Amino acid sequence: MAVTFDPASVIDLTRDLIQLRSVNPPGDEQPVAELLAGVMESYGLEVEVQVLAENRANVIGRLRGTGTGHLVLTGHLDVVPPGEQAWRHDPFGGEEEDGRLFGRGSADMKGGVAAMVTAAGLLARDGFKPKADLIVATTAGEEAGMLGAKAMVERASLAGSAYLVVGEPTDLDVFIAEKGVLWVRVKAFGRTAHGSMPHLGANAISVLARLIPPLEEYPFTFDEHPLLGSPTFGANVIRGGNKTNVVPDYAEVELDLRTVPGQDHEDMIAKIRSMAEEAAAEVPGEIRIEVEAFNDKGPVETAAEEELVTATVAAVGDVRGQEPFVGGVPYGTDAAFLGPGFGIPMVICGPGAQGMAHQPDESVETNQLVQAVDIYRDIARRLLG
């Protein structure tokens, strides 16, 4: 059973993190990393701040063990912008009301980061001697491009690890699969002409107008996944044209594909390229096509029988007094790089509701922050004790 601690420690740390505006873009995670570095050092953890670019940084805290088979607790430091919709609470105030802490990142996912740091710090303070390292690995840039996770893989920062717990908001349920993310940009280059003489031009927008409908019919092969269901597709950004009476010589569309295990991203990109070239051939004039993937992360899943999964389910059950739901999530996390990068299984379990992510008046239950600390401590004791 976890030793009792002052709940204010994790609530106050979450508030401090919310009040540091690490909005991505541009990121500005370094002040958050430095704050966490100081907190982890105060608990007696070894700390490394990894500066990645101007005002952008990861921070890694480590409670040393005697061997390999490390447990990694991970979360990201950046948040999305607060948006244009009015908030009832200051997005960066960390206000507390009716058992909830409000602010951008409270659920996604500074609350999870605070709980992980607090859990590792309390274990160090309590004299816990793990058989392998307990690592808190917090990353920059997860909300756009996963800059920090990529850097940790490139630097082999988590070498020797055996388990990965991602603290994204799950209402403290346990998720063992996540969809892949494939963002593809299709560019069409045509020829401009006066709008009254379209036969002299090559209309780039017409190409994309022909391409999108067959893509929406989903021409890619897949098997429905028991936890993740079916893949999804969206043509979510389109640009082209500059004046009503000018034939557009350039247009582009950005496609958002969420994939399930068994789908091959390279094959899907090739299919999109082939379909775009077919659409271009239907438009009068010469059209050149370019296709590029600008976000490419494969789906990730962990077998329910893995020791990490059984330990996490047991820890949640002990702390909350009820069995957690075990399932999958439609979004991608840093596990898409950290899991394959270090060859380790992952689970996702964190405080806050999934539906709170990126919403106005984002909030997290303070009771879940406290429970998350106990859950992460329990997982560490089960796997590293």
ABEGO torsion letter per residue (X at the ends): XBBBBBAAAAAAAAAAAAABBBBOOAGGAAAAAAAAAAAAAAAGBBBBBBBABBGBBBBBBBBBBABBGBBBBBBBABBBBAEABBBABBAAAGBBBGGBBBEBGAAOAAAAAAAAAAAAAAAAAAGBBBABBBBBBBBBGAABGGAAAAAAAAAGAABGBABBBBABBAGGBBBABBBBBBBBBBBBBBBBBBAABAAABBBAAAAAAAAAAAAAAGABBBBBBAAAEBBBBBBABBBEEABAABBBABBBBBBBBBBBBGBBAAAAAAAAAAAAAAAAAABBEBBBBBBBBABBBBBBBBBAABAAAAAAAAAAAAAAGBBBBBBBBABBBAAAAAAAAAGBBBBBBBBEBAAABGBBGBBBBAAAAAAAAAAAAAAAAAAAX
